[in-house]
Amino acid sequence: NSVFEHVVRAPEDPILGVTVAYNKDSSPLKLNLGVGAYRTEEGKPLVLNVVRRAEQMLLNDSSRVKEYLPIVGLADFNKLSAKLILGADSPAIQENRVTTVQCLSGTGSLRVGGEFLARHYHQRTIYIPLPTWGNHPKVFTIAGLSVKTYRYYDPVTRGLNFQGLLEDLGSAPSGAIVLLHACAHNPTGVDPTPQQWEQIRQLIRSKALLPFFDSAYQGFASGNLDADAHSVRLFVADGGECFVAQSYAKNMGLYGERVGALSIVCKSADVASRVESQLKLVIRPMYSNPPIHGASIVATILKDRNMFQEWTIELKAMADRIINMRQQLFDALRSRGTPGDWSHIIKQIGMFTFTGLNSEQVAFITKEYHIYMTSDGRISMAGLSSRTVPHLADAIHAAVT
Ligand code: PMP
């Protein structure tokens, strides 16, 4: 008998498990819309040209070695990442009151930020939107925070429950942490308008709540890096403090390289440097220091004018293809006369459409049409193509009629 005989089988991850099921399906019609990874019109993963170019340059540079990075990661990468999200002219950066540490993509940045807060912040409660990315409650709970939700999505309007959001944050205890999706809210695709962001900012500041932005889709939502950073910059512009977790998984297509950053905007340079010293104590026993390759790719691209420009063009092309898929799916449902109002498909923002399909309808679509998605009815628009839209539209039509 094994000493692990008592270990019970854990369920698959609700998102990554969709891919496991997809891989087991032998149908030629099968389509994976579960995981949020960009696919080309041909259904293939995409490595950006500018990324290939940066990798070639790194490869040709014989002075490069494989030494450990510092605990906080690659210095250039950290500086350039802060500039990318906060803006090149950000006073917070000029005043040296931002500390940025390279982390293991968006997830690792949230985890390190969460653990720092659990150790050093007076409030242990973090409010996350309902619904949110399925990993948020797990990451913050294991980091030592206590997770509560605020109302976000209204299934009736398939839009923002703004009143509910204001009420819930309005009754949160003073100082509580608030997780905000910087843009392209996952899974709903519903973002506040600029006016609503301003109201949220006023409420958060008036109650001394602490904003923690999750920025997993900068540039990927609208195709414009500055537009997608609007919410974060609004909060930094008032001089207050905030956390930002950045991921380069989607916007540079660096999923498996695990490259991201945590920035903490502080009131003063002195606080920022003390905060950084404590971040090192969080990171060291967790993974010692981050990997070098992905961060080197990002730094190479961000510091070169031409490469940066090339990146923004490729990024815009990805965003535009996703927006185009929304239109095609909407048109396909309309031409089939599928019952219901499907305008949310073209109104929602970012990688995902929150279809409104329930878990039985999702199960039906998977069984009969071999189309895989998360059971909450979220589909990755980036996994669709002109070729597969009709198949999905047929499936949705059959599921709701
Ligand atoms: N936050 C949100 C909202 C996300 O959608 C994702 C990616 N699915 C992440 C964070 C983190 O992804 P990664 O760790 O791959 O950067």
Residues whose N, C-alpha, C, O or C-beta is under 5 A from the ligand:
A	BS01	PMP	G36 L104 S105 G106 T107 G108 W133 N186 D214 A216 S247 A249
